[in-house]
Every structure is written in C-alpha cells, then in structure tokens.
Amino acid sequence: MSATARPADAGPTAAGTPSPTPAAPARRPALDWRVSWAVLALIWGFSFLFIKVGTEAYAPLQVALGRMVFGTVVLAVAFAVRRQRLPRGARAWGHMAVAALLLNTLPFSLFAYAELTIPSTLAGICNATTPLWSMLLSVVALSDDKPTRQRVAGVGIGFVGVLTVLGAWQGFSGTDPSGTAMALGASASYAVGWIYVRRTLSGSGNSALSMSFSQLLLGTVQLAVLTPLFTSTPDGWPLWPTLSVVALGALGTGIAFLLQYRIVAEKGPTIATMVTYLIPVIATAAGVALLDERLSWNEPVGAVVVLAGAALTQRRPKD
C-alpha cells in the first residue's frame, strides 16, 4: 500500500521514495495508463492471497525474505537497463536503511505472521487503515500538516469502520487478536515510514527508481540476517507456495513499483493513490473465491466505512 503515489500501502512496493516529476512523453505509451492502473490494483489486491498461500509451507520471515529478493531482482534489472546511479553519502544510506525497516522489512514480516491466524481478507482490510494512521501520526511529526475538521472526522469514521470489521459488539469474537494487531501494526508501520521518508529523504535529488532499488536491497540484507536466526531450512519446495512467494516479490513488489512509477509520471500521484481503495475489495474477492475464506456481513460493511474515512483524511481543503 499507499500520499505521493504510495499504497495505503501497501502496499507493498519499495515505498518511501519521492515521486518522479511528470514529464511530457515523447510518444504515446504503448500501454494505456488505465490498464497499468487496473493491473496494479489486481497485483496489490492479490498480494494478500500470495502471502496466505506462501505461509502454508514457509515461515513468515522466509516469505518476507523471498518477497524482498524477487522484488529486488526486478528492480535491479530496471535499474541496470535505465543506467541509474546509486545514491551517494553515508547519511542517505543510513536513512534508507531505516526506511527499508519501516516500509519493507517490518510490515512485510508482520503481514506474513498475521496471516498465520487471520484470513487474507481481513489482512487486506487492515491494510486500508494506513491513511488513518498517517493522519494521526502526521499531526505529531509534521508541523506543516495541520489537521482539519474534515480529516479528524475521517479518522473517527475510519475508527468506527475498524470496530465494525472486528465485530466489537460481539466482543471481537471470531478474530484472532494477535494476528489482527500485527496486521494493523504493519499498516501503521507504513505510515511511520512515509513520515520518516518525508522528513529525511524528500528532495534528495535521487530518482525514485534509484532510491527504491537501494531501499529494497537494504531490506533484503536485513531479512537475510534475521531469517536464519529465527527459522530453519524448509523441508521442501512445494509448487504453489513457492510460486506464490515468487509472485509476491516479482509482481507485488517489483513490477508493482514500476507500474506505479509510470502512472505517477503520466498522471500524477493523486491518480496513482486512488488504487488504494480497490485493494481491500480485490483482496476480499480473491480470498473468498480462491481460498474459500468465510466473510461475515460486518467485514465488507466495515471496510466501506474504513475507506470512506480514509478518503476524508486524504482530501485537501480547497484554497
């Protein structure tokens, strides 16, 4: 998820990079931006299904590491083809290491752990709370981002939506508290990461592709160190879980970023951000149709309320 072209993320790309400056293309793109936008929504929506299937055979940290590895490979190819330069300076790399922890290593791992005990549909809905966390945290961390009545109302509406999703009137029965907390924590981590990036890396002069590749590379190193310490070698490499992890990384992290980058360049961050509101819808449809996950009435209703609140927090007052 994610907002200057960020998934409410998401989402799940190498988020945390400045949006590219839109430029007039020399020729008409071979692929219409609407197609790219729809494909991006599908990829991010299906990411939660890929996580669920991946954790059937692999430990959560292994799923997160595989996601990072295959996403990094895709961006490495794009990086080489476009002959980009790596960011320079120890300070920039230090900030990117923190961004990788907050925007990739931690949320990717938390979502994988969460889906051990909660359905992919619920994880996708929890992901939609990122704009709500962003609004709450930006009040504290960003002095130039003052809340308005509209945005405060959006947070309140979103909170009601979360309680509806979780069935608060039933005592939260039917949901695993720890798994749900981890999914919400992953969404909050995205929000913290975006604020950190805004304060430390915006205006660095490096391209979005260069910084995202570097960030994913750092996140891969972080997980490559942590994973062997807390997991053992898998017993085997079953087909569908393995393909799911490959798709999660190559599509849900690598290709998704390149699609997002292109949409921002062509249409601007506002259009790209709108994909956020389709992610829980697709995640829910995929979980119910392909994984036979059960869906109670309060979950889709609550999701609509969450998205309505998130939309309010993202609207800017007219001058």
C-alpha positions in Angstrom: 0.0 0.0 0.0 -0.3 4.0 -0.1 0.1 10.0 -0.4 2.5 10.7 -3.1 1.9 7.6 -5.2 2.0 5.4 -2.1 -0.3 2.5 -1.4 -2.2 2.7 1.8 0.1 0.5 1.2 0.8 -1.2 0.7 1.3 -1.9 -0.1 3.6 -3.5 -0.8 6.2 -1.8 -3.1 9.5 -0.3 -2.4 7.7 2.7 -1.0 9.4 5.7 0.6 10.7 7.4 -2.5 9.9 10.8 -3.9 7.5 10.9 -6.8 9.0 11.5 -10.2 8.3 14.8 -11.8 5.7 14.3 -14.6 7.2 14.9 -18.0 5.6 15.1 -21.4 6.3 11.8 -23.1 8.0 11.9 -26.5 5.5 9.5 -27.9 2.2 7.9 -26.9 2.8 5.0 -24.5 2.1 1.6 -25.9 0.1 0.7 -22.8 -2.7 3.0 -21.6 -2.3 4.2 -18.1 -5.7 2.9 -17.2 -4.6 -0.6 -18.0 -1.5 -0.1 -15.8 -3.7 1.2 -13.0 -6.0 -1.8 -13.2 -3.2 -4.3 -13.2 -1.6 -2.5 -10.3 -4.8 -2.8 -8.3 -5.1 -6.5 -9.1 -1.4 -7.2 -8.2 -1.7 -5.5 -4.8 -5.1 -7.0 -4.1 -3.8 -10.5 -4.8 -0.7 -9.9 -2.6 -2.6 -11.0 0.5 -3.6 -14.2 -1.1 0.0 -14.8 -2.1 1.1 -14.3 1.5 -1.5 -16.7 2.8 -0.5 -19.5 0.3 3.2 -18.8 0.9 2.9 -19.3 4.7 1.4 -22.7 4.2 4.9 -24.0 3.5 7.3 -21.3 4.6 7.9 -19.4 7.9 6.7 -15.8 7.8 10.2 -14.4 7.7 11.0 -16.7 4.8 8.0 -15.4 2.9 9.1 -11.8 3.6 12.7 -12.6 2.6 11.6 -14.2 -0.7 9.4 -11.3 -1.4 12.3 -8.9 -1.0 14.7 -11.0 -3.0 12.5 -11.3 -6.1 11.3 -7.7 -5.8 14.9 -6.6 -5.7 15.8 -8.7 -8.7 13.1 -7.0 -10.8 14.2 -3.5 -9.8 17.9 -4.4 -10.3 17.1 -5.3 -13.9 15.2 -2.0 -14.4 18.0 -0.1 -12.6 20.6 -1.6 -15.0 18.6 -1.1 -18.1 17.9 2.6 -17.3 21.5 3.1 -16.2 20.6 4.8 -13.0 23.1 5.8 -10.3 23.1 4.7 -6.7 22.5 7.4 -4.1 25.7 8.7 -2.5 26.6 9.5 1.0 26.5 7.5 4.3 23.8 9.7 5.6 21.4 8.9 2.7 22.1 5.2 3.0 21.5 5.3 6.8 18.1 7.0 6.2 17.3 4.4 3.5 18.1 1.6 5.9 15.6 2.9 8.4 13.1 3.4 5.6 13.6 -0.2 4.5 13.0 -1.4 8.0 9.7 0.6 8.4 8.4 0.3 4.9 9.5 -3.2 3.9 11.2 -5.5 6.5 8.8 -4.8 9.4 5.4 -4.6 7.6 6.2 -7.5 5.2 7.1 -9.7 8.1 4.1 -8.6 10.2 1.6 -9.3 7.5 3.1 -12.7 6.9 2.9 -13.5 10.7 -0.6 -12.1 10.8 -1.9 -14.4 8.1 -0.9 -17.4 10.1 -4.0 -16.8 12.2 -6.3 -14.4 10.3 -7.8 -14.7 6.7 -6.2 -12.8 3.8 -9.5 -10.8 3.5 -9.1 -9.3 7.0 -5.4 -8.5 6.3 -6.4 -6.7 3.1 -8.9 -4.7 5.0 -6.4 -3.8 7.8 -4.1 -2.6 5.1 -6.6 0.1 4.2 -6.2 1.8 7.6 -2.8 3.2 6.6 -4.2 6.6 5.7 -5.8 6.8 9.1 -2.5 6.1 10.8 -0.8 8.6 8.6 -3.3 11.3 9.6 -2.9 10.6 13.3 0.9 10.4 13.2 1.4 13.4 10.9 -0.2 15.7 13.5 2.6 14.8 15.9 5.5 14.5 13.5 4.8 17.1 10.8 4.4 20.7 11.9 3.2 21.8 8.4 0.5 19.1 8.2 -2.3 20.5 10.5 -5.5 18.6 10.9 -8.8 19.9 9.6 -12.3 19.1 10.9 -12.8 17.0 7.8 -9.6 15.0 8.4 -10.3 14.5 12.1 -13.8 13.3 11.1 -12.2 10.9 8.6 -10.2 9.3 11.4 -13.2 9.0 13.6 -15.2 7.4 10.8 -12.3 5.1 10.0 -12.1 4.0 13.6 -15.8 3.1 13.6 -15.1 1.1 10.5 -12.3 -0.9 12.1 -14.6 -1.7 15.1 -17.3 -2.8 12.6 -14.8 -5.1 10.8 -13.7 -6.7 14.0 -17.3 -7.1 15.4 -16.7 -5.1 18.5 -20.3 -5.6 19.7 -19.7 -9.3 19.8 -16.6 -8.9 21.9 -14.3 -9.3 18.8 -15.3 -13.0 18.6 -14.2 -14.8 15.5 -11.0 -12.8 15.1 -7.5 -13.6 16.4 -6.4 -10.5 18.5 -2.7 -11.0 18.0 -3.0 -11.6 14.2 -5.2 -8.6 13.8 -2.9 -6.4 15.9 0.0 -7.4 13.7 -1.8 -6.6 10.5 -2.8 -3.2 11.9 0.8 -2.7 13.2 2.0 -3.4 9.6 -0.3 -0.7 8.3 0.9 1.7 11.0 4.5 0.9 10.1 3.8 2.1 6.5 2.5 5.4 7.9 5.5 5.9 10.2 7.9 5.0 7.3 6.3 7.5 5.0 6.6 10.3 7.6 10.2 9.4 8.2 11.0 9.5 4.5 9.2 12.8 4.1 11.3 14.3 6.8 14.7 12.8 5.8 14.8 11.9 2.1 12.4 14.2 0.3 14.3 16.5 -2.1 17.4 14.3 -2.1 17.8 14.7 -5.8 17.9 10.9 -6.4 15.4 9.2 -8.7 12.5 7.1 -7.3 13.9 4.0 -9.0 17.4 4.5 -7.6 16.2 5.0 -4.1 13.6 2.2 -4.2 16.2 -0.3 -5.5 18.6 0.8 -2.8 15.9 0.5 -0.2 14.8 -2.9 -1.3 18.5 -4.1 -1.4 19.0 -2.9 2.2 15.7 -4.6 3.3 16.8 -7.8 1.7 20.1 -7.7 3.7 18.2 -7.0 6.9 15.9 -10.0 6.4 18.8 -12.2 5.1 20.5 -11.6 8.5 17.3 -12.1 10.6 15.7 -15.1 8.9 18.4 -17.7 9.6 18.4 -16.7 13.3 14.7 -17.4 13.7 13.8 -20.1 11.1 15.1 -23.4 10.0 15.6 -24.6 6.4 12.3 -25.6 4.7 11.6 -29.3 4.4 10.8 -28.9 0.8 9.8 -26.5 -2.0 6.1 -27.2 -2.7 5.0 -25.7 -6.0 2.1 -23.4 -5.2 3.6 -21.8 -2.0 6.9 -21.3 -3.9 5.2 -19.7 -6.9 3.2 -17.5 -4.5 6.3 -16.2 -2.9 7.9 -15.6 -6.3 4.7 -13.8 -7.5 4.6 -11.8 -4.3 8.1 -10.5 -4.8 8.4 -10.2 -8.6 4.8 -8.9 -9.2 3.6 -7.5 -5.8 6.9 -5.6 -5.1 9.0 -5.3 -8.3 6.5 -5.0 -11.2 4.0 -3.1 -9.0 6.6 -0.4 -8.3 7.4 0.0 -11.9 3.7 0.3 -12.8 3.2 2.8 -10.0 6.3 4.8 -11.2 4.8 5.0 -14.7 1.4 6.1 -13.5 2.8 8.8 -11.4 4.9 10.1 -14.2 2.0 10.1 -16.6 -1.0 11.2 -14.5 0.4 12.4 -11.2 0.3 11.0 -7.6 -3.4 11.7 -7.0 -4.5 9.3 -9.7 -1.9 6.7 -8.6 -3.1 6.9 -5.0 -6.7 6.1 -5.9 -5.6 2.4 -6.5 -5.6 2.2 -2.7 -9.4 2.0 -2.5 -9.6 -1.1 -4.7 -7.0 -3.2 -2.8 -9.3 -4.4 0.0 -12.1 -5.1 -2.5 -9.8 -7.3 -4.6 -8.2 -8.9 -1.6 -11.6 -9.9 -0.2 -12.9 -11.2 -3.6 -9.7 -13.3 -4.0 -9.8 -14.7 -0.5 -13.4 -15.7 -0.7 -13.3 -17.1 -4.3 -10.0 -18.8 -4.3 -9.3 -19.7 -0.7 -12.9 -20.3 0.4 -12.5 -17.8 3.3 -15.7 -17.0 5.1 -16.9 -13.4 5.1 -19.3 -12.0 7.6 -21.5 -9.1 6.8 -19.7 -6.7 9.1 -16.4 -7.1 7.3 -17.4 -5.6 3.9 -19.6 -3.1 5.6 -16.8 -2.1 7.9 -14.3 -2.0 5.0 -16.5 0.5 3.2 -16.6 2.7 6.3 -12.8 2.5 6.7 -12.3 3.5 3.1 -14.7 6.4 3.5 -12.8 7.6 6.5 -9.5 7.2 4.7 -10.8 9.1 1.7 -11.7 12.0 4.0 -8.3 12.1 5.6 -6.7 12.3 2.2 -8.8 15.2 0.9 -7.2 18.6 1.0 -9.2 21.8 1.7 -9.8 24.0 -1.3 -8.0 27.3 -1.4 
